[in-house]
Amino acid sequence: MSVFGKVLDFIGFNQGAKSAPTGPASTSSAPTPLRQAQRLAAVKPRRASGDMSEIYTVEMNTYADCTEVSNNFRQGIPVIVNMGKLSEVDAKSMLNYMLGLRDGLYGHLRRVTTKVWLLSPEHVGVNDEEVSNPSETDDLLIQP
């Protein structure tokens, strides 16, 4: 059999053609059981909406503090981030990081004041009549 035919056999496209056996035949007459496909469990949030009893507050001193924000947010804890001490460049980077967390983990990002943001998981509702979306603000976002 050619190399191309062996590749087709390996991938499973060459079903009709029989290839010559390359090794000794099995001596047992019992068929070998097929491997059962693993069923993956559905992704569930770590905390249900009734379990929430805390809000984590972070006062950012450097951009390196972003791991604190992400660790708590991934556990389903809403995080208030005060970026008042950050430089403008670090504040833009932190906002970009929080936008990535929001999109990747299906959360919400709300502006509380000029340099304070609320990053909340999907199961947490925020009652605010004047919610500003990060895409509508222009002082901390990098515009194309």
N, CA, C and O atoms as CSV, one atom per row, in Angstrom:
chain,resi,resn,atom,element,x,y,z
A,1,MET,N,N,0.845,-1.165,0.000
A,1,MET,CA,C,0.000,0.000,0.000
A,1,MET,C,C,0.894,1.234,0.000
A,1,MET,O,O,1.965,1.227,0.607
A,2,SER,N,N,0.468,2.267,-0.665
A,2,SER,CA,C,1.263,3.488,-0.769
A,2,SER,C,C,1.168,4.310,0.518
A,2,SER,O,O,0.322,4.061,1.377
A,3,VAL,N,N,2.047,5.278,0.620
A,3,VAL,CA,C,2.050,6.160,1.784
A,3,VAL,C,C,0.741,6.940,1.846
A,3,VAL,O,O,0.181,7.136,2.925
A,4,PHE,N,N,0.262,7.379,0.707
A,4,PHE,CA,C,-0.989,8.117,0.657
A,4,PHE,C,C,-2.154,7.254,1.155
A,4,PHE,O,O,-3.025,7.736,1.880
A,5,GLY,N,N,-2.165,5.981,0.762
A,5,GLY,CA,C,-3.208,5.069,1.219
A,5,GLY,C,C,-3.148,4.840,2.718
A,5,GLY,O,O,-4.183,4.734,3.376
A,6,LYS,N,N,-1.921,4.761,3.268
A,6,LYS,CA,C,-1.777,4.594,4.713
A,6,LYS,C,C,-2.280,5.821,5.466
A,6,LYS,O,O,-2.887,5.704,6.531
A,7,VAL,N,N,-2.020,6.997,4.900
A,7,VAL,CA,C,-2.510,8.225,5.532
A,7,VAL,C,C,-4.030,8.256,5.510
A,7,VAL,O,O,-4.661,8.631,6.498
A,8,LEU,N,N,-4.624,7.858,4.377
A,8,LEU,CA,C,-6.079,7.818,4.296
A,8,LEU,C,C,-6.658,6.814,5.283
A,8,LEU,O,O,-7.702,7.072,5.882
A,9,ASP,N,N,-5.991,5.664,5.464
A,9,ASP,CA,C,-6.435,4.692,6.457
A,9,ASP,C,C,-6.358,5.272,7.863
A,9,ASP,O,O,-7.268,5.094,8.673
A,10,PHE,N,N,-5.273,5.960,8.136
A,10,PHE,CA,C,-5.072,6.522,9.471
A,10,PHE,C,C,-6.139,7.568,9.790
A,10,PHE,O,O,-6.666,7.606,10.902
A,11,ILE,N,N,-6.450,8.403,8.825
A,11,ILE,CA,C,-7.450,9.449,9.030
A,11,ILE,C,C,-8.854,8.863,9.031
A,11,ILE,O,O,-9.747,9.410,9.678
A,12,GLY,N,N,-9.065,7.771,8.324
A,12,GLY,CA,C,-10.367,7.135,8.292
A,12,GLY,C,C,-11.138,7.371,7.014
A,12,GLY,O,O,-12.330,7.071,6.951
A,13,PHE,N,N,-10.483,7.904,5.988
A,13,PHE,CA,C,-11.154,8.165,4.726
A,13,PHE,C,C,-11.097,6.977,3.780
A,13,PHE,O,O,-11.848,6.951,2.804
A,14,ASN,N,N,-10.263,6.022,4.017
A,14,ASN,CA,C,-10.075,4.899,3.113
A,14,ASN,C,C,-10.802,3.681,3.674
A,14,ASN,O,O,-10.184,2.641,3.901
A,15,GLN,N,N,-12.109,3.800,3.898
A,15,GLN,CA,C,-12.878,2.743,4.521
A,15,GLN,C,C,-13.099,1.548,3.597
A,15,GLN,O,O,-13.120,0.409,4.065
A,16,GLY,N,N,-13.261,1.781,2.312
A,16,GLY,CA,C,-13.585,0.703,1.386
A,16,GLY,C,C,-12.408,-0.202,1.093
A,16,GLY,O,O,-12.601,-1.402,0.897
A,17,ALA,N,N,-11.221,0.316,1.055
A,17,ALA,CA,C,-10.038,-0.473,0.713
A,17,ALA,C,C,-9.532,-1.199,1.947
A,17,ALA,O,O,-9.451,-0.630,3.036
A,18,LYS,N,N,-9.197,-2.450,1.758
A,18,LYS,CA,C,-8.645,-3.254,2.847
A,18,LYS,C,C,-7.135,-3.229,2.736
A,18,LYS,O,O,-6.580,-3.459,1.661
A,19,SER,N,N,-6.489,-2.956,3.818
A,19,SER,CA,C,-5.028,-2.972,3.803
A,19,SER,C,C,-4.549,-4.318,4.325
A,19,SER,O,O,-5.246,-4.993,5.084
A,20,ALA,N,N,-3.370,-4.688,3.914
A,20,ALA,CA,C,-2.794,-5.952,4.354
A,20,ALA,C,C,-2.414,-5.824,5.820
A,20,ALA,O,O,-1.932,-4.775,6.248
A,21,PRO,N,N,-2.627,-6.891,6.600
A,21,PRO,CA,C,-2.256,-6.816,8.015
A,21,PRO,C,C,-0.748,-6.660,8.152
A,21,PRO,O,O,0.025,-7.316,7.454
A,22,THR,N,N,-0.350,-5.795,9.048
A,22,THR,CA,C,1.072,-5.530,9.211
A,22,THR,C,C,1.675,-6.300,10.374
A,22,THR,O,O,2.895,-6.456,10.431
A,23,GLY,N,N,0.883,-6.774,11.278
A,23,GLY,CA,C,1.400,-7.493,12.439
A,23,GLY,C,C,0.707,-8.824,12.588
A,23,GLY,O,O,-0.162,-9.162,11.784
A,24,PRO,N,N,1.076,-9.595,13.610
A,24,PRO,CA,C,0.416,-10.882,13.841
A,24,PRO,C,C,-1.039,-10.672,14.238
A,24,PRO,O,O,-1.382,-9.708,14.922
A,25,ALA,N,N,-1.882,-11.594,13.795
A,25,ALA,CA,C,-3.302,-11.513,14.097
A,25,ALA,C,C,-3.534,-11.840,15.560
A,25,ALA,O,O,-2.759,-12.579,16.167
A,26,SER,N,N,-4.576,-11.305,16.116
A,26,SER,CA,C,-4.914,-11.545,17.512
A,26,SER,C,C,-5.387,-12.987,17.667
A,26,SER,O,O,-6.135,-13.491,16.829
A,27,THR,N,N,-4.955,-13.642,18.725
A,27,THR,CA,C,-5.316,-15.041,18.938
A,27,THR,C,C,-6.583,-15.186,19.752
A,27,THR,O,O,-7.170,-16.268,19.763
A,28,SER,N,N,-7.030,-14.154,20.429
A,28,SER,CA,C,-8.240,-14.287,21.237
A,28,SER,C,C,-9.460,-14.112,20.341
A,28,SER,O,O,-9.452,-13.316,19.402
A,29,SER,N,N,-10.508,-14.871,20.648
A,29,SER,CA,C,-11.709,-14.813,19.836
A,29,SER,C,C,-12.703,-13.781,20.370
A,29,SER,O,O,-13.656,-13.432,19.673
A,30,ALA,N,N,-12.500,-13.296,21.575
A,30,ALA,CA,C,-13.424,-12.316,22.152
A,30,ALA,C,C,-13.126,-10.928,21.575
A,30,ALA,O,O,-11.968,-10.516,21.510
A,31,PRO,N,N,-14.152,-10.225,21.165
A,31,PRO,CA,C,-13.913,-8.877,20.628
A,31,PRO,C,C,-13.484,-7.922,21.748
A,31,PRO,O,O,-13.917,-8.038,22.894
A,32,THR,N,N,-12.644,-7.006,21.384
A,32,THR,CA,C,-12.203,-6.031,22.381
A,32,THR,C,C,-13.274,-4.953,22.508
A,32,THR,O,O,-13.821,-4.504,21.501
A,33,PRO,N,N,-13.574,-4.539,23.716
A,33,PRO,CA,C,-14.625,-3.526,23.892
A,33,PRO,C,C,-14.155,-2.166,23.370
A,33,PRO,O,O,-12.983,-1.808,23.480
A,34,LEU,N,N,-15.087,-1.433,22.808
A,34,LEU,CA,C,-14.784,-0.092,22.330
A,34,LEU,C,C,-14.712,0.864,23.517
A,34,LEU,O,O,-15.415,0.696,24.514
A,35,ARG,N,N,-13.857,1.859,23.387
A,35,ARG,CA,C,-13.760,2.860,24.451
A,35,ARG,C,C,-15.003,3.724,24.444
A,35,ARG,O,O,-15.447,4.190,23.395
A,36,GLN,N,N,-15.549,3.928,25.600
A,36,GLN,CA,C,-16.706,4.801,25.724
A,36,GLN,C,C,-16.248,6.253,25.652
A,36,GLN,O,O,-15.259,6.632,26.279
A,37,ALA,N,N,-16.958,7.042,24.901
A,37,ALA,CA,C,-16.636,8.469,24.811
A,37,ALA,C,C,-17.003,9.140,26.129
A,37,ALA,O,O,-18.058,8.879,26.707
A,38,GLN,N,N,-16.121,9.999,26.584
A,38,GLN,CA,C,-16.395,10.703,27.828
A,38,GLN,C,C,-17.419,11.792,27.571
A,38,GLN,O,O,-17.346,12.508,26.572
A,39,ARG,N,N,-18.358,11.908,28.466
A,39,ARG,CA,C,-19.340,12.985,28.376
A,39,ARG,C,C,-18.833,14.127,29.232
A,39,ARG,O,O,-18.511,13.953,30.408
A,40,LEU,N,N,-18.769,15.266,28.636
A,40,LEU,CA,C,-18.327,16.440,29.366
A,40,LEU,C,C,-19.516,17.077,30.060
A,40,LEU,O,O,-20.593,17.220,29.480
A,41,ALA,N,N,-19.305,17.454,31.298
A,41,ALA,CA,C,-20.369,18.096,32.053
A,41,ALA,C,C,-20.545,19.529,31.580
A,41,ALA,O,O,-19.593,20.170,31.132
A,42,ALA,N,N,-21.738,20.012,31.683
A,42,ALA,CA,C,-22.005,21.403,31.306
A,42,ALA,C,C,-21.303,22.336,32.285
A,42,ALA,O,O,-21.166,22.024,33.468
A,43,VAL,N,N,-20.869,23.466,31.786
A,43,VAL,CA,C,-20.190,24.441,32.623
A,43,VAL,C,C,-21.207,25.108,33.533
A,43,VAL,O,O,-22.235,25.606,33.076
A,44,LYS,N,N,-20.909,25.110,34.816
A,44,LYS,CA,C,-21.793,25.728,35.794
A,44,LYS,C,C,-21.025,26.828,36.513
A,44,LYS,O,O,-19.826,26.683,36.750
A,45,PRO,N,N,-21.691,27.923,36.864
A,45,PRO,CA,C,-20.994,28.941,37.642
A,45,PRO,C,C,-20.629,28.391,39.010
A,45,PRO,O,O,-21.335,27.546,39.559
A,46,ARG,N,N,-19.533,28.870,39.550
A,46,ARG,CA,C,-19.083,28.364,40.839
A,46,ARG,C,C,-20.026,28.737,41.967
A,46,ARG,O,O,-20.132,28.015,42.959
A,47,ARG,N,N,-20.706,29.853,41.819
A,47,ARG,CA,C,-21.649,30.282,42.838
A,47,ARG,C,C,-22.997,30.553,42.181
A,47,ARG,O,O,-23.075,31.130,41.096
A,48,ALA,N,N,-24.027,30.136,42.844
A,48,ALA,CA,C,-25.357,30.467,42.358
A,48,ALA,C,C,-25.702,31.871,42.832
A,48,ALA,O,O,-25.037,32.423,43.708
A,49,SER,N,N,-26.738,32.438,42.250
A,49,SER,CA,C,-27.077,33.815,42.588
A,49,SER,C,C,-27.482,33.960,44.051
A,49,SER,O,O,-27.324,35.043,44.615
A,50,GLY,N,N,-27.991,32.925,44.673
A,50,GLY,CA,C,-28.371,33.007,46.075
A,50,GLY,C,C,-27.196,32.911,47.025
A,50,GLY,O,O,-27.332,33.261,48.197
A,51,ASP,N,N,-26.040,32.447,46.556
A,51,ASP,CA,C,-24.885,32.270,47.419
A,51,ASP,C,C,-24.066,33.538,47.594
A,51,ASP,O,O,-23.190,33.581,48.458
A,52,MET,N,N,-24.325,34.568,46.802
A,52,MET,CA,C,-23.490,35.751,46.837
A,52,MET,C,C,-23.728,36.523,48.130
A,52,MET,O,O,-24.853,36.926,48.424
A,53,SER,N,N,-22.669,36.724,48.892
A,53,SER,CA,C,-22.797,37.470,50.136
A,53,SER,C,C,-21.657,38.459,50.318
A,53,SER,O,O,-21.486,39.007,51.407
A,54,GLU,N,N,-20.874,38.698,49.271
A,54,GLU,CA,C,-19.747,39.607,49.412
A,54,GLU,C,C,-19.457,40.308,48.094
A,54,GLU,O,O,-19.779,39.816,47.013
A,55,ILE,N,N,-18.841,41.469,48.224
A,55,ILE,CA,C,-18.317,42.212,47.082
A,55,ILE,C,C,-16.879,42.542,47.432
A,55,ILE,O,O,-16.604,43.087,48.501
A,56,TYR,N,N,-15.970,42.217,46.543
A,56,TYR,CA,C,-14.544,42.431,46.786
A,56,TYR,C,C,-14.140,43.794,46.230
A,56,TYR,O,O,-14.485,44.132,45.098
A,57,THR,N,N,-13.411,44.572,47.021
A,57,THR,CA,C,-12.957,45.900,46.606
A,57,THR,C,C,-11.445,45.901,46.488
A,57,THR,O,O,-10.744,45.466,47.402
A,58,VAL,N,N,-10.939,46.391,45.356
A,58,VAL,CA,C,-9.499,46.452,45.115
A,58,VAL,C,C,-9.123,47.892,44.808
A,58,VAL,O,O,-9.720,48.523,43.936
A,59,GLU,N,N,-8.132,48.411,45.526
A,59,GLU,CA,C,-7.570,49.714,45.195
A,59,GLU,C,C,-6.257,49.444,44.483
A,59,GLU,O,O,-5.271,49.035,45.097
A,60,MET,N,N,-6.259,49.676,43.187
A,60,MET,CA,C,-5.110,49.337,42.352
A,60,MET,C,C,-3.953,50.303,42.604
A,60,MET,O,O,-4.122,51.520,42.533
A,61,ASN,N,N,-2.776,49.746,42.900
A,61,ASN,CA,C,-1.563,50.548,43.021
A,61,ASN,C,C,-0.698,50.396,41.783
A,61,ASN,O,O,-0.074,51.353,41.326
A,62,THR,N,N,-0.665,49.177,41.241
A,62,THR,CA,C,0.068,48.891,40.012
A,62,THR,C,C,-0.790,47.961,39.155
A,62,THR,O,O,-1.771,47.383,39.622
A,63,TYR,N,N,-0.396,47.838,37.905
A,63,TYR,CA,C,-1.114,46.941,37.003
A,63,TYR,C,C,-0.979,45.490,37.457
A,63,TYR,O,O,-1.820,44.658,37.118
A,64,ALA,N,N,0.058,45.181,38.211
A,64,ALA,CA,C,0.280,43.809,38.676
A,64,ALA,C,C,-0.817,43.333,39.624
A,64,ALA,O,O,-0.933,42.132,39.870
A,65,ASP,N,N,-1.617,44.239,40.157
A,65,ASP,CA,C,-2.711,43.856,41.048
A,65,ASP,C,C,-3.896,43.257,40.297
A,65,ASP,O,O,-4.897,42.896,40.916
A,66,CYS,N,N,-3.798,43.150,38.988
A,66,CYS,CA,C,-4.921,42.638,38.197
A,66,CYS,C,C,-5.224,41.173,38.505
A,66,CYS,O,O,-6.346,40.719,38.278
A,67,THR,N,N,-4.246,40.426,39.017
A,67,THR,CA,C,-4.516,39.022,39.355
A,67,THR,C,C,-5.517,38.914,40.502
A,67,THR,O,O,-6.295,37.962,40.556
A,68,GLU,N,N,-5.504,39.878,41.414
A,68,GLU,CA,C,-6.486,39.898,42.495
A,68,GLU,C,C,-7.897,40.025,41.934
A,68,GLU,O,O,-8.826,39.351,42.379
A,69,VAL,N,N,-8.031,40.895,40.957
A,69,VAL,CA,C,-9.335,41.125,40.332
A,69,VAL,C,C,-9.820,39.857,39.640
A,69,VAL,O,O,-10.959,39.432,39.833
A,70,SER,N,N,-8.949,39.258,38.834
A,70,SER,CA,C,-9.377,38.087,38.058
A,70,SER,C,C,-9.645,36.874,38.938
A,70,SER,O,O,-10.578,36.118,38.668
A,71,ASN,N,N,-8.853,36.671,39.981
A,71,ASN,CA,C,-9.072,35.520,40.862
A,71,ASN,C,C,-10.437,35.587,41.532
A,71,ASN,O,O,-11.135,34.576,41.609
A,72,ASN,N,N,-10.822,36.743,42.009
A,72,ASN,CA,C,-12.127,36.873,42.661
A,72,ASN,C,C,-13.268,36.832,41.655
A,72,ASN,O,O,-14.311,36.237,41.923
A,73,PHE,N,N,-13.079,37.457,40.505
A,73,PHE,CA,C,-14.135,37.464,39.495
A,73,PHE,C,C,-14.411,36.059,38.966
A,73,PHE,O,O,-15.564,35.707,38.717
A,74,ARG,N,N,-13.365,35.255,38.792
A,74,ARG,CA,C,-13.552,33.882,38.308
A,74,ARG,C,C,-14.296,33.029,39.317
A,74,ARG,O,O,-14.922,32.040,38.936
A,75,GLN,N,N,-14.247,33.383,40.593
A,75,GLN,CA,C,-14.978,32.642,41.619
A,75,GLN,C,C,-16.421,33.099,41.747
A,75,GLN,O,O,-17.167,32.572,42.573
A,76,GLY,N,N,-16.820,34.067,40.944
A,76,GLY,CA,C,-18.201,34.530,40.969
A,76,GLY,C,C,-18.447,35.672,41.929
A,76,GLY,O,O,-19.598,35.967,42.250
A,77,ILE,N,N,-17.398,36.321,42.394
A,77,ILE,CA,C,-17.525,37.434,43.335
A,77,ILE,C,C,-17.470,38.748,42.556
A,77,ILE,O,O,-16.542,38.952,41.773
A,78,PRO,N,N,-18.434,39.638,42.750
A,78,PRO,CA,C,-18.343,40.950,42.110
A,78,PRO,C,C,-17.151,41.731,42.666
A,78,PRO,O,O,-16.839,41.641,43.854
A,79,VAL,N,N,-16.497,42.488,41.806
A,79,VAL,CA,C,-15.282,43.205,42.205
A,79,VAL,C,C,-15.449,44.687,41.873
A,79,VAL,O,O,-15.802,45.046,40.750
A,80,ILE,N,N,-15.190,45.539,42.864
A,80,ILE,CA,C,-15.137,46.981,42.641
A,80,ILE,C,C,-13.671,47.347,42.523
A,80,ILE,O,O,-12.881,47.066,43.423
A,81,VAL,N,N,-13.306,47.973,41.417
A,81,VAL,CA,C,-11.906,48.300,41.134
A,81,VAL,C,C,-11.742,49.818,41.151
A,81,VAL,O,O,-12.355,50.530,40.355
A,82,ASN,N,N,-10.898,50.305,42.078
A,82,ASN,CA,C,-10.584,51.726,42.164
A,82,ASN,C,C,-9.235,51.939,41.489
A,82,ASN,O,O,-8.208,51.488,41.996
A,83,MET,N,N,-9.234,52.620,40.356
A,83,MET,CA,C,-8.006,52.850,39.601
A,83,MET,C,C,-7.497,54.277,39.770
A,83,MET,O,O,-6.799,54.792,38.896
A,84,GLY,N,N,-7.839,54.925,40.892
A,84,GLY,CA,C,-7.454,56.307,41.120
A,84,GLY,C,C,-5.958,56.522,41.245
A,84,GLY,O,O,-5.470,57.596,40.894
A,85,LYS,N,N,-5.214,55.543,41.731
A,85,LYS,CA,C,-3.769,55.679,41.915
A,85,LYS,C,C,-2.962,55.253,40.693
A,85,LYS,O,O,-1.744,55.429,40.668
A,86,LEU,N,N,-3.619,54.698,39.686
A,86,LEU,CA,C,-2.902,54.226,38.499
A,86,LEU,C,C,-2.624,55.380,37.541
A,86,LEU,O,O,-3.373,56.354,37.477
A,87,SER,N,N,-1.536,55.245,36.806
A,87,SER,CA,C,-1.272,56.203,35.734
A,87,SER,C,C,-2.298,55.988,34.630
A,87,SER,O,O,-2.990,54.970,34.610
A,88,GLU,N,N,-2.395,56.935,33.722
A,88,GLU,CA,C,-3.385,56.822,32.653
A,88,GLU,C,C,-3.119,55.609,31.766
A,88,GLU,O,O,-4.054,54.946,31.317
A,89,VAL,N,N,-1.848,55.321,31.514
A,89,VAL,CA,C,-1.490,54.165,30.683
A,89,VAL,C,C,-1.884,52.869,31.383
A,89,VAL,O,O,-2.464,51.978,30.761
A,90,ASP,N,N,-1.569,52.757,32.690
A,90,ASP,CA,C,-1.942,51.554,33.435
A,90,ASP,C,C,-3.459,51.437,33.578
A,90,ASP,O,O,-3.997,50.331,33.550
A,91,ALA,N,N,-4.147,52.561,33.728
A,91,ALA,CA,C,-5.604,52.525,33.839
A,91,ALA,C,C,-6.233,52.020,32.543
A,91,ALA,O,O,-7.194,51.251,32.578
A,92,LYS,N,N,-5.702,52.443,31.409
A,92,LYS,CA,C,-6.209,51.947,30.123
A,92,LYS,C,C,-5.933,50.457,29.969
A,92,LYS,O,O,-6.775,49.710,29.469
A,93,SER,N,N,-4.754,50.032,30.398
A,93,SER,CA,C,-4.423,48.603,30.320
A,93,SER,C,C,-5.331,47.790,31.233
A,93,SER,O,O,-5.788,46.711,30.858
A,94,MET,N,N,-5.593,48.307,32.428
A,94,MET,CA,C,-6.454,47.601,33.375
A,94,MET,C,C,-7.886,47.529,32.858
A,94,MET,O,O,-8.545,46.499,32.995
A,95,LEU,N,N,-8.365,48.605,32.270
A,95,LEU,CA,C,-9.704,48.595,31.704
A,95,LEU,C,C,-9.798,47.588,30.559
A,95,LEU,O,O,-10.801,46.885,30.431
A,96,ASN,N,N,-8.773,47.519,29.738
A,96,ASN,CA,C,-8.730,46.538,28.656
A,96,ASN,C,C,-8.735,45.117,29.222
A,96,ASN,O,O,-9.399,44.233,28.681
A,97,TYR,N,N,-8.000,44.902,30.303
A,97,TYR,CA,C,-7.956,43.595,30.962
A,97,TYR,C,C,-9.346,43.222,31.496
A,97,TYR,O,O,-9.791,42.086,31.336
A,98,MET,N,N,-10.023,44.183,32.127
A,98,MET,CA,C,-11.353,43.910,32.672
A,98,MET,C,C,-12.374,43.675,31.556
A,98,MET,O,O,-13.300,42.881,31.726
A,99,LEU,N,N,-12.216,44.353,30.426
A,99,LEU,CA,C,-13.095,44.086,29.283
A,99,LEU,C,C,-12.899,42.661,28.775
A,99,LEU,O,O,-13.859,42.005,28.371
A,100,GLY,N,N,-11.666,42.185,28.796
A,100,GLY,CA,C,-11.397,40.800,28.413
A,100,GLY,C,C,-12.015,39.812,29.383
A,100,GLY,O,O,-12.566,38.792,28.969
A,101,LEU,N,N,-11.925,40.112,30.685
A,101,LEU,CA,C,-12.573,39.256,31.682
A,101,LEU,C,C,-14.084,39.239,31.476
A,101,LEU,O,O,-14.720,38.186,31.530
A,102,ARG,N,N,-14.638,40.405,31.243
A,102,ARG,CA,C,-16.085,40.510,31.038
A,102,ARG,C,C,-16.531,39.684,29.842
A,102,ARG,O,O,-17.510,38.942,29.928
A,103,ASP,N,N,-15.821,39.808,28.728
A,103,ASP,CA,C,-16.210,39.070,27.527
A,103,ASP,C,C,-15.932,37.580,27.658
A,103,ASP,O,O,-16.736,36.761,27.214
A,104,GLY,N,N,-14.805,37.219,28.261
A,104,GLY,CA,C,-14.429,35.815,28.365
A,104,GLY,C,C,-15.256,35.029,29.358
A,104,GLY,O,O,-15.492,33.837,29.163
A,105,LEU,N,N,-15.701,35.684,30.423
A,105,LEU,CA,C,-16.451,34.989,31.470
A,105,LEU,C,C,-17.902,35.447,31.554
A,105,LEU,O,O,-18.589,35.167,32.537
A,106,TYR,N,N,-18.366,36.147,30.532
A,106,TYR,CA,C,-19.764,36.562,30.411
A,106,TYR,C,C,-20.234,37.368,31.621
A,106,TYR,O,O,-21.258,37.054,32.229
A,107,GLY,N,N,-19.487,38.391,31.955
A,107,GLY,CA,C,-19.860,39.244,33.073
A,107,GLY,C,C,-20.362,40.593,32.603
A,107,GLY,O,O,-20.699,40.784,31.434
A,108,HIS,N,N,-20.405,41.530,33.548
A,108,HIS,CA,C,-20.846,42.894,33.274
A,108,HIS,C,C,-19.797,43.849,33.819
A,108,HIS,O,O,-19.195,43.589,34.861
A,109,LEU,N,N,-19.580,44.944,33.120
A,109,LEU,CA,C,-18.647,45.968,33.567
A,109,LEU,C,C,-19.397,47.289,33.598
A,109,LEU,O,O,-19.895,47.759,32.574
A,110,ARG,N,N,-19.473,47.888,34.790
A,110,ARG,CA,C,-20.206,49.137,34.970
A,110,ARG,C,C,-19.274,50.196,35.535
A,110,ARG,O,O,-18.436,49.916,36.392
A,111,ARG,N,N,-19.432,51.392,35.050
A,111,ARG,CA,C,-18.658,52.523,35.555
A,111,ARG,C,C,-19.407,53.131,36.735
A,111,ARG,O,O,-20.575,53.498,36.614
A,112,VAL,N,N,-18.727,53.237,37.881
A,112,VAL,CA,C,-19.332,53.822,39.069
A,112,VAL,C,C,-18.993,55.310,39.127
A,112,VAL,O,O,-19.888,56.149,39.220
A,113,THR,N,N,-17.707,55.635,39.071
A,113,THR,CA,C,-17.243,57.018,38.967
A,113,THR,C,C,-16.170,57.057,37.885
A,113,THR,O,O,-16.005,56.098,37.131
A,114,THR,N,N,-15.439,58.175,37.812
A,114,THR,CA,C,-14.448,58.341,36.752
A,114,THR,C,C,-13.409,57.233,36.750
A,114,THR,O,O,-13.062,56.715,35.689
A,115,LYS,N,N,-12.907,56.862,37.919
A,115,LYS,CA,C,-11.845,55.857,37.993
A,115,LYS,C,C,-12.250,54.613,38.785
A,115,LYS,O,O,-11.388,53.820,39.163
A,116,VAL,N,N,-13.537,54.431,39.039
A,116,VAL,CA,C,-14.020,53.265,39.789
A,116,VAL,C,C,-14.986,52.483,38.906
A,116,VAL,O,O,-15.924,53.042,38.338
A,117,TRP,N,N,-14.735,51.170,38.803
A,117,TRP,CA,C,-15.530,50.293,37.949
A,117,TRP,C,C,-16.031,49.107,38.757
A,117,TRP,O,O,-15.366,48.654,39.688
A,118,LEU,N,N,-17.203,48.608,38.398
A,118,LEU,CA,C,-17.778,47.408,39.001
A,118,LEU,C,C,-17.754,46.303,37.962
A,118,LEU,O,O,-18.359,46.424,36.896
A,119,LEU,N,N,-17.052,45.228,38.278
A,119,LEU,CA,C,-16.975,44.050,37.416
A,119,LEU,C,C,-17.786,42.960,38.097
A,119,LEU,O,O,-17.392,42.457,39.149
A,120,SER,N,N,-18.916,42.592,37.506
A,120,SER,CA,C,-19.800,41.629,38.155
A,120,SER,C,C,-20.045,40.431,37.251
A,120,SER,O,O,-20.110,40.573,36.030
A,121,PRO,N,N,-20.182,39.238,37.854
A,121,PRO,CA,C,-20.470,38.028,37.076
A,121,PRO,C,C,-21.864,38.095,36.449
A,121,PRO,O,O,-22.659,38.985,36.750
A,122,GLU,N,N,-22.130,37.149,35.587
A,122,GLU,CA,C,-23.380,37.131,34.832
A,122,GLU,C,C,-24.600,37.000,35.739
A,122,GLU,O,O,-25.645,37.584,35.452
A,123,HIS,N,N,-24.484,36.248,36.823
A,123,HIS,CA,C,-25.637,35.988,37.678
A,123,HIS,C,C,-25.947,37.127,38.647
A,123,HIS,O,O,-26.915,37.038,39.402
A,124,VAL,N,N,-25.151,38.191,38.646
A,124,VAL,CA,C,-25.362,39.319,39.550
A,124,VAL,C,C,-26.037,40.445,38.780
A,124,VAL,O,O,-25.547,40.870,37.733
A,125,GLY,N,N,-27.148,40.920,39.294
A,125,GLY,CA,C,-27.852,42.026,38.658
A,125,GLY,C,C,-27.496,43.340,39.324
A,125,GLY,O,O,-27.321,43.403,40.541
A,126,VAL,N,N,-27.388,44.396,38.518
A,126,VAL,CA,C,-27.090,45.726,39.037
A,126,VAL,C,C,-28.259,46.630,38.682
A,126,VAL,O,O,-28.600,46.779,37.509
A,127,ASN,N,N,-28.875,47.235,39.697
A,127,ASN,CA,C,-29.983,48.156,39.469
A,127,ASN,C,C,-29.439,49.569,39.419
A,127,ASN,O,O,-29.157,50.175,40.452
A,128,ASP,N,N,-29.296,50.083,38.225
A,128,ASP,CA,C,-28.787,51.428,38.030
A,128,ASP,C,C,-29.456,52.000,36.798
A,128,ASP,O,O,-29.421,51.395,35.726
A,129,GLU,N,N,-30.064,53.161,36.949
A,129,GLU,CA,C,-30.783,53.744,35.823
A,129,GLU,C,C,-29.855,54.367,34.803
A,129,GLU,O,O,-30.138,54.336,33.606
A,130,GLU,N,N,-28.753,54.931,35.260
A,130,GLU,CA,C,-27.817,55.577,34.345
A,130,GLU,C,C,-26.546,54.762,34.243
A,130,GLU,O,O,-25.499,55.154,34.759
A,131,VAL,N,N,-26.640,53.638,33.581
A,131,VAL,CA,C,-25.485,52.766,33.411
A,131,VAL,C,C,-24.749,53.198,32.158
A,131,VAL,O,O,-25.341,53.312,31.084
A,132,SER,N,N,-23.452,53.438,32.303
A,132,SER,CA,C,-22.666,53.798,31.124
A,132,SER,C,C,-21.868,52.592,30.684
A,132,SER,O,O,-21.108,52.022,31.466
A,133,ASN,N,N,-22.036,52.209,29.454
A,133,ASN,CA,C,-21.269,51.103,28.906
A,133,ASN,C,C,-19.855,51.568,28.629
A,133,ASN,O,O,-19.657,52.723,28.251
A,134,PRO,N,N,-18.859,50.702,28.804
A,134,PRO,CA,C,-17.481,51.101,28.527
A,134,PRO,C,C,-17.269,51.540,27.089
A,134,PRO,O,O,-16.366,52.331,26.817
A,135,SER,N,N,-18.075,51.048,26.167
A,135,SER,CA,C,-17.897,51.434,24.774
A,135,SER,C,C,-18.362,52.865,24.517
A,135,SER,O,O,-17.997,53.464,23.506
A,136,GLU,N,N,-19.171,53.417,25.431
A,136,GLU,CA,C,-19.674,54.772,25.255
A,136,GLU,C,C,-18.779,55.820,25.904
A,136,GLU,O,O,-18.919,57.009,25.615
A,137,THR,N,N,-17.872,55.409,26.767
A,137,THR,CA,C,-16.996,56.368,27.429
A,137,THR,C,C,-15.754,56.567,26.592
A,137,THR,O,O,-15.313,55.661,25.885
A,138,ASP,N,N,-15.188,57.772,26.677
A,138,ASP,CA,C,-14.047,58.037,25.818
A,138,ASP,C,C,-12.800,58.462,26.564
A,138,ASP,O,O,-11.750,58.603,25.937
A,139,ASP,N,N,-12.858,58.675,27.868
A,139,ASP,CA,C,-11.662,59.162,28.534
A,139,ASP,C,C,-10.695,58.056,28.927
A,139,ASP,O,O,-9.505,58.327,29.081
A,140,LEU,N,N,-11.157,56.820,29.095
A,140,LEU,CA,C,-10.249,55.736,29.457
A,140,LEU,C,C,-10.075,54.703,28.353
A,140,LEU,O,O,-9.208,53.835,28.458
A,141,LEU,N,N,-10.862,54.776,27.322
A,141,LEU,CA,C,-10.758,53.781,26.259
A,141,LEU,C,C,-9.878,54.287,25.131
A,141,LEU,O,O,-9.843,55.480,24.830
A,142,ILE,N,N,-9.183,53.370,24.525
A,142,ILE,CA,C,-8.365,53.699,23.364
A,142,ILE,C,C,-9.271,53.669,22.146
A,142,ILE,O,O,-9.845,52.631,21.817
A,143,GLN,N,N,-9.397,54.783,21.491
A,143,GLN,CA,C,-10.254,54.885,20.319
A,143,GLN,C,C,-9.438,54.620,19.063
A,143,GLN,O,O,-8.292,55.061,18.978
A,144,PRO,N,N,-10.000,53.909,18.080
A,144,PRO,CA,C,-9.258,53.637,16.842
A,144,PRO,C,C,-9.085,54.877,15.991
A,144,PRO,O,O,-8.482,54.810,14.919
